[in-house]
Amino acid sequence: MGPGMMGGYGPGPEYGFWSLLNDDQREQARTLMQDFRDDQYERGGEMMALQRQLMALIHAEGDIDTDAVADTQARLAELQRQIWQEHRRLHRSLFELLDEEQRRRLSPQAEE
């Protein structure tokens, strides 16, 4: 194993999932991941705005508007749920790129 992310050691891109892909699958995977990143970047901005809003509500002078706090927290929870669902969809889509042999090689313990 060579240097991994952030200078640490671990498997590089020649190991695991990426090593199983042919050129066409690799390009499809990159597209899926780029689309995912774009969507998550947008959601991340929304979450940051909601978190700032929540902090402003909590630290406002006077009585806390509990309805506004609850509404903001619910919107944050919904965004987190959407992020989780999109992450699961990405994993499913990446797995679906693989043929049966590639799936077997990726998860050898599934044969046991």
N, C-alpha and C positions, 0 to 999 in steps of 0.2 A: 504494500500500500504506500501511496505517496502522500504529499501534503494535501490536506482537505481544505474545506472552507475556513477562512479566517486563519490560515497558516497552521491549523492543526493537522493531525494525521487521520486518515480514514479512506474509504473507498472513493476513488475518483470516478469520472464519468464513464470509464471503461468497464465498470462493474455494475451489477444489478440490472435494473429496468432498461436503462439506455443501451446497454450492451446487447440486449436482445432484439432491438429494433433494426429494421432495414431503413434505407434512406427515406423512403416514402412515409413510413410510419413515424420516423423521427421528425420529419417536417410537420406531419399532422399533430404530433404531440406538442411541438413547439407552438403551433398555432393555438391549440386548445389552452395551453398554459398562458400564452400571451393574452388571450381573451379573458381568462380567469383573472389575471393580474390587473387588467384594465378595469374590470368590474369591481374587484376588491379595492382598488385604489379609490374609486368613486365612493363606495360604501364606507371606506375608512374616513374619508373627508366628512361624510354625513355623521358618522359616529363621533368624530372629534367635535363637530359643531354641537351635537346633542350633549356631549359630556361637558362642554363649556357652559351650555345653557343650564344643565343640571346643577353645576357648581354655583352659577349665579343665583339660581333659585334657592339653593340651600343656604348660601351665605348672604342673602339679601337681608337688609335691616327690617325689623318688625316681624310679624307673623309669617311663617313659611306657608306658601300656597301648596298645600299637600296634594290637591288635585293636579296642579301643574307638574309637581314632582313625580307623581304616579304616572301621569301621561308621558312625560319624558322618559322615565324608566321603562315603560312599556314599549315605546318606540325604539329605545336602545336594545331591548331584548328581542324585538322583531328583526332588527338589523343583524344581530348576532345569529339568530336562527337562519336568516337568509344566507349569511356567510357560511355557516356550517353546511347547509343544504347544497350550496354551490361547490363547496369543497368535496362533498361526497359525489356530486355529479361529475366533477373533474376526474376523480379517481376511477369512477365507473367508466367514463369515456376513454381514459387512458388504458384501462384493462381491456376494453372492447377492441382496441387497436390490435391486440395480440392474437395470434392464431393459437390453436390448441397446444402445439409443441412449446411455444414461447410461454404460455401460461403454466405449463407443467414445469418448465425450467425455472420460472420465477418463484413458484411455490412447490418445491419438491416434497414438503411435508404433507401436502394435500393427498399424495398418493398412498401414504401409510394408513 
